[in-house]
């Protein structure tokens, strides 16, 4: 399907996107970021993003937190896997 005008193929994808999000907690406080890009630009979220080809979930979440927040984290546990499928 043609994805012209579709930022990165998310609206009408021809393959699945795998994403990660990190629940970073220190001293009883949770790290949030304000999204700078669509989807959900301007909204508050946990840091995260797409898994790159050949990357493990753990390395992807560590990379995303480092890129977005400048923090090198230790992944203690994978909490959950969920689906996010938005249909017309």
VMD Tcl script that draws the C-alpha trace (Angstrom):
set ca {
  {0.00 0.00 0.00}
  {1.19 3.54 -0.72}
  {2.28 5.35 2.44}
  {2.72 8.80 0.84}
  {1.94 11.51 3.35}
  {2.23 8.87 6.06}
  {5.15 9.94 8.25}
  {6.87 6.56 8.59}
  {4.33 3.99 7.47}
  {2.52 3.71 10.80}
  {-1.00 4.46 9.56}
  {-1.14 1.82 6.83}
  {1.88 -0.40 7.53}
  {2.98 -3.28 5.34}
  {4.86 -4.86 8.28}
  {4.58 -4.85 12.08}
  {6.31 -2.23 14.20}
  {7.80 -3.41 17.47}
  {8.20 -0.76 20.11}
  {9.52 -0.57 23.66}
  {8.87 1.68 26.61}
  {10.85 1.99 29.83}
  {9.39 2.40 33.28}
  {12.37 4.09 34.94}
  {11.99 4.48 38.70}
  {14.46 6.04 41.12}
  {13.83 7.10 44.72}
  {10.10 6.41 44.27}
  {9.81 8.73 41.26}
  {8.95 7.73 37.67}
  {10.69 9.28 34.64}
  {8.39 10.85 32.04}
  {9.20 12.62 28.79}
  {7.15 15.06 26.73}
  {6.86 13.66 23.21}
  {8.53 15.83 20.58}
  {7.19 14.00 17.51}
  {3.99 12.37 16.33}
  {2.27 10.22 17.29}
  {1.01 12.02 20.39}
  {3.35 15.02 20.05}
  {3.27 17.16 23.21}
  {1.80 14.44 25.43}
  {3.62 12.98 28.42}
  {4.88 9.41 28.13}
  {7.45 6.93 29.35}
  {10.60 7.01 27.19}
  {10.75 4.51 24.35}
  {10.62 3.92 20.64}
  {11.01 1.36 17.87}
  {13.14 -1.76 18.04}
  {15.74 -1.80 15.25}
  {16.43 -4.85 13.09}
  {18.67 -7.33 14.94}
  {18.22 -5.58 18.29}
  {16.96 -7.27 21.45}
  {14.16 -5.73 23.48}
  {16.59 -5.05 26.32}
  {19.16 -3.31 24.12}
  {16.41 -1.32 22.37}
  {14.96 0.02 25.61}
  {18.44 0.91 26.94}
  {19.28 2.71 23.65}
  {16.00 4.64 23.60}
  {16.38 5.89 27.20}
  {19.99 6.88 26.51}
  {19.03 8.72 23.29}
  {16.01 10.49 24.76}
  {17.21 11.20 28.31}
  {20.98 10.72 28.40}
  {20.58 8.05 31.08}
  {22.22 4.62 30.90}
  {19.80 2.23 32.62}
  {19.94 -1.35 33.84}
  {16.95 -3.42 32.71}
  {15.71 -5.45 35.67}
  {12.61 -7.03 34.20}
  {10.45 -7.16 31.07}
  {7.03 -6.26 32.43}
  {4.50 -6.82 29.66}
  {3.82 -7.19 25.97}
  {0.74 -5.46 24.53}
  {-0.90 -4.91 21.15}
  {-1.73 -1.51 19.73}
  {-3.74 -1.93 16.55}
  {-5.75 1.06 15.35}
  {-8.23 0.35 12.57}
  {-10.15 2.79 10.36}
}
mol new
graphics top color blue
foreach p $ca { graphics top sphere $p radius 0.5 }
foreach p [lrange $ca 0 end-1] q [lrange $ca 1 end] { graphics top cylinder $p $q radius 0.2 }
display resetview
